[in-house]
């Protein structure tokens, strides 16, 4: 995968996108602690339009290192 030497354009686009995002709604309840939280779906819903308008995308491919499975979060800019 190619990665840029500079993140200047990425950082500027992310700053702009974040300024356009509203609050994320707490739409789920932890059954053990009874506290409310924002589900992953709510976070995606609250952020995807602002990210798209600013040429940003997020990907989370699965990874495995022999000891377990996880994800790597990639923030990409056009």
N, C-alpha and C positions, 0 to 999 in steps of 0.2 A: 504494500500500500504506500502510495506517495503521501508525504506530509510536507506542508509548507515550512520554509525556514522562518517565516515571520507569521505571527498571529494577529497583526495589526488590523487587517480587514475583518477577520473573524471576531475579534474583540469589539470592534465598532458595531458590527451587525448584531452581536449578542446584547450589547448595551442598549441599542435602539429597540430590539425585540422585548427586552425586559421592561423597558419603560412603557411599552404598549400593553403588557399583560395585566389583567385584573387579579383580584383575589381568587384563590382556589377554594371551592366550596368543600367543607367537611361533610362528606356524604356517606360515611361508613362508621360503624361503632365496633370497637374492640370487645369481643364477647367476654374476655376475662377481666379487664380493667374498667370496662364500661365507658372508656373515654372515646371521643369522636376524633376522626382523622380523615384526611383527604386520600381517597383511593388513587391508584396509579391512573385509572381511567379519568378521574377528575383532573389530575395534573396534566395529562395529555390534552384533554378537552380545553383547558384554560390556556394552554401555551401554543398549540399547534398553529393557529391562524397567525399569531404574531411572529412565530419562527418562520413560517412559510413566506409571509410578506417581506421578510428581511433576508431571504435566500439561505435559511438555515434548516438543517435536518438532523435528527437524532436517530442513531441506530444502536442496538444492543445485541450483538451476536454472542451466542453461547461459546464458552471456552472450557477446556478441560486440561488440567495439568497433571493428571495421574493421581492426585490426592482428592479431587473433587471437581464439581462443576460450578461455574459461575458465569458472569457476564462482564463484558467490557463495554463501556459507554463511549460512543464516538459522536462528537459534535462536528458536523460538516458544514462547510460554507461553499456556495456556488463557485 
